[in-house]
Amino acid sequence: MTSTAEKTTPNNTTPSFNITLNKKPMDKAISLQLCALAVNKEPDNPELQAHYGTQLLAQDNHILAYQAFKQALSLSPDHLQARIGYAKASYLLGDRSQTLQDYLQETLAIEPGNIATRYQLAHLLKHHKLYDL
């Protein structure tokens, strides 16, 4: 099995990582390990922190995902993926508070058309029976 990890920076944007294993879907454990390595190499990169948090959420590791998103937000407070991930991880850890609702609404103020944020906010409001879907 051959693996490649290639760092790309199109148009001088934040680096991202394209990872393939012989064009087959990557095993979740390998993907998580590669994300952890990237975060360890560049701990001050909010994109990597947010991506790591997303990978952790996918594996139901809500506590570490929460911490990764929190770190990403400390580096870039308006990072949308991190804001959405932080809200989702908080919710999965049991935070059903007004603060979480406010946080999602602030995220929508940054990007009003963000479907993922709208979904999370609607789910939270329905859970609190503030409106029916």
Secondary structure, 3 states (H helix, E strand, C coil): CCEEEEEECHHHCCCEEEEEECCECCCHHHHHHHHHHHHHHCCCCHHHHHHHHHHHHHCCCHHHHHHHHHHHHHHCCCCHHHHHHHHHHHHHCCCCCHHHHHHHHHHHHHCCCCHHHHHHHHHHHHHCCCCCC
